[in-house]
């Protein structure tokens, strides 16, 4: 993981402090540039855009466009040359980069309003920001009932990183040719679908909350995979139901949704359901196992989403901290696979 620079001048440090102080203004300016399709104009005008062209093409008032452009210019999103406006490199990525757009939409549509209550969540250990959407104990209980824009951005964020890792993950999980895979935290069923497409004989079981199971079940019917998939609707944190016996247990971006004590409880429940020959594969993004500072910052920021919006007590974990929890719950690490997809690691575990 790259370390942030410490030895900068006092002038640069003070300038960076002002950028942080006014960061919400820059963020909301970019939101408006996206919403009012200002960035779209830049995509078609390769030689820059005049103020009048931007005003005509977007329909924004002269005043509104002026304040947005001035903030975007001082925020290093655009620059002006000979009365023409251009995107900076930063502006280009905000306008075009798929990962940046997914992250931005997630923060705007899911996190932004609720983060105002971050301090209260720190005090109470509950997702106090979630009340901007509804009165659920966790975001997962209300996921199917979120406003459409928030729901869309949540799933885009959730799937963007895991989907990018699935091609490599499938090769790892199927290396011993499992006949039955238990997908815990199966969500919409996308991993189950990929497994069924990868191997024509594998049987799948999806474990998740009833609301998510309802969505997954409909998807499985649409994909015509109903004869190969069973569903286990439950709260794995509180259920005493015996989990289906499987060759492989798969948990992707699931355990980070829980506190250390809750992870230990869930893993113990999994350990009780498997034998010595079963394989457990856990795919996570560890904040301290990243090649770039931007990735570590993104994961640390995601922890604040868990604090204020998701459940109030989970986070993106460091690898050693996470492994210690798994081992205390009765698993041993058989192998580690790093740099899977954009930022994932897969821990191959077995019963200790």
C-alpha positions, 0 to 999 in steps of 0.5 A: 500500500502506498503511503500518503506524503508527509513531507509537503510544505506548510503552504501545500498542506494548508491548501489541501486543508482548504480543499478538504474543507470545501470538498462537499462543494466540489462534489456537488458541483460535479454532481450537477455537471453530470445531472445537467449533462455538461460533461456530455457536451465536452464529449462531442466538442473535442476542441473545447466548449464556449460558455454560450455552447454549454449554456445552449446545449444544457439549458442551464441559466447563465448564472447557474452555469457560471457558478458551476464552471468557476467551482469546477475550474478552481477544483481542477475539473475543467480549465479555460483557455482562450475563452474555451473550456476543456476537461482536465485529466481529473475531469475526464475520469469523472466524466468517463471512467466506469469505476469513478462513475460507479463510486460517485453515484454510490456516494451521491445516491446512497451515502451523501445525505446519511453521512451527515449523521456519521457522528451519531453512528460513531456514538451509538454503533447504529446506522443512524444515516439510514433513517433518510431512507427508512426505519430498518435496523440495517440497509440489507433489511430494506434493500428491496425497498430503497428509492429506485435511484439509491437501489440502482447505485447500490447494486452497481457499486456492489456488482462492479467490483465483484463482477470484475473478479468472477472470471478469476474466481471461477477458476479458483473455486472449480479447481477441485470440480465441486458438485455443490456450492453453497453461496452465502450472501447470494444477493441477486444470484449473479455468482450462482448464475456464473457458476451454473454457466461455468459448469453444466452440472454444479448444483447451487444453494443460495443463503440470504435474507428473505427479501434478497432471496425473493429477488434471486428466485425471480432471477433464477427463474428468468435464467431458467436455472430453477432445477439447479438452484435451491434457496435458503431464506434466513438471517444467517446471523441469528438462524439455528437452521443447519446449512445445506451440506456442500463441497464448497462454501462461497462468501463474496463481499459478505463477511465485511458486512458484520462486526468481528464478533458477528463474523466469528459467529457466522463462521462458526455456524459454517464450520459446524455444517462442513466436514474436513474435505469441504472448501471455504472460499472467502473473497474480500477487499482488504484495505491494507493489501492494495497496490495504490493509495486511491484503492486504500482510500476508497476502501476506508471510505466504504467503511464509513458507509457501513458505519453510517448507512449499512449497520453501524458496526462493520468495516473493510478489514485489514487482512491480518485482522480478518484472518485472525477472526477466521482462525478463532472461529475454526478455519485454517487458511490453505491458500491465499490469492491476491490481486484478483480482479481490481482489488480482491483477495480470495482466502481458501480455507478448510475446517481446522 
